[in-house]
Amino acid sequence: MSTTRRALISLAAAALALTAVSTQAADMTYTATLNGAAQLPEATASKAEGTLRLTVSADGRQIEYQLTVTKLSNASGADIHLGSAFANGPLVVKMFPKQGGAQKKGEFSGVLAEGTITAGDLTGPLAGGGLADFIDQLKQGNVYTNVHTNDGVDPPESGPGDYRLGEIRGQLK
């Protein structure tokens, strides 16, 4: 085989390899801005706010998440649900507290929850399946998150810091 032919074959192989790399899927990021105005069945008067960032790996096998909040009192739970911006839906991922964890007492600002979601973390209607169904729901805009609070004193639903059904909410886009 001639040197020129070997060089052409090498160049063609390198170009093919570069094309394969450039056509690989990239990570996809979804975000939600959480506030009391978005909470259902009715808005809350909460001054708390938050941001959830989900980053789906290029291979679709895991999702990194980070939930940050400001001015949130007595955080007792943070979940991801299926549902439109206008309806409540089933819980599919529990972000906070993780098993064995405790709620945060008093006012808190900072990273409330972060970690990795895999198929094993799915619950409710997505339990036992892969992440593909969850990712499809994300792509359709049919996923939201909310943060619950509980001051530990009855009666419940007495005001900011005690919204057991959810104090702040945001739709992932």
N, C-alpha and C positions, 0 to 999 in steps of 0.2 A: 504494500500500500504506500502510495506516495506521501511525502511530508505535507504537501498541500491538502491532500484529501484528509489526512489525520487532523490537521488544523481545522478544517471545515467541520468535521464531525465533532471535535471538541467544542468549537464555537456553538454549534447547533445544540449540543447537550447543555452547555451553560445557559443558553437562551431559554431552553425548555425549563431548566431548573428555576431560573428567575421568574418565568411566567407562572410556574406553580406556586412560588412564594407570594407573588403579587395577587393571585386570585384566592388565597386563603381567606377565610372569614375573619373578621376582626371582632374584638370584644364589643359588646353593645352595652350602653349605659342608659339607665332610666332613673329619673328623679321625681320626687314628690315634695312639695312645700306644704307643711302641715300648719293648720291654724284652727281656731275654734269656729270660725264662720263656715267651714266645710263639714263640720260634724253633723251627723244625722242620728236620730230623726229630727233634731233641731239644733241650730247653732248654739254654741256656748259663748259666754262672756270672757273666756280665757284670754289672758295676756301672753300665754305661752305660745311659742312657735317652734317649728322643727323642720328638718330636711332629712329625707331618706334618699340614699344613693345606692342603686343596685347595679352591679356590673356583671353581665353574663359573659362567661368565658367563650372564646371563639368556638370551642368544641361542644358547648352547651351542656357540659357535665357539672358545672358548679356556678354559683352566683355569690359574689362577694357583696357584703352590705355594710353600710355605716349609717346609723341613725343619730343625729345630733339634735339637741333641744336647747332652748333658752327659756328661762323664767318658768320652769315647770316644777310644780310642787307635788310631792308624794307620788312619784311614778310607781305604778303597780303592775303595768303590763304594756307591751307593745307588740302588735300583731300585723300580719299581712293577710288581707281578705280578698276574695273574688267579688267583684261588683262594680257597677258603674258609679259615676260621681253622684248619682241621684238615688242610689239604693244600697242598703246594707246587704252583705252577703256572708258566706261561710268563711271561717278562719282556715287558712291553709299553711301558714308558717308562724310559729311563735318565736319572736326575737328576744323578748325580755319579759320577766326574768327567765334565764335558762334554768333547766331542771336543777333544783336545789338552791337556786338563787333567791334573793330577797328583794323586796321593793326598796326604793330610795325614799327615805324620810326627809322632809323639808324641801326647800327650793334647790333646784339643780339646773345648771347650765353646762353643756359639754356633750361628749359622746356617751349616749345612753346605752347603745348596743352596737356591736360590730362582730362580724364573723363570716362564715361561709355556709351557704345553703346548698345541700345536695338532695338527691331524690329521697333519702332516708329522713329528711327533715319535714317532708310534706305531710300534711294531716287533712282531715275532712275529706271532701270529694276527690282530692288529688293523692291521698295516701295510697301507697303501694305501686304507684306508677313512676314514670321517669319525669325528668324536669321539662320535657318537650311540651306537655300540656300547659304547664305553668308559664313557660316562655311564650307560647301561643297567646295566652290570656294577656300577658304583658304587652305584646305587639298590638293587640286589639284595644288596649287602653282599659281593660276590664279588671284592674288590680288597684287596690288602695291600701293604705296603712292607717292605723290609728293608735293613739297612746291613751291608756287608761290611768286614772289617778284615784287614790283612796286615802283619806286622812285617818281612817280607822275609827271614826266617831260616827255613830248613827245620829240623825237620819242620813241615809245616802243622798247623793245629788244635791248637796247643800251649797255648792259653789266651787270656784277654782280650787284645785287641789283635792276635790272629791267628786270626780265624774267617773263612776265605775263603768258606765257604758261607753266612755270615750270622751276625752277632753279636747284633743286636737286630731285632725284627720287631713290626709292629702292623697290625691289620685296620682298614680305613677304614669309618667309620660316619657 
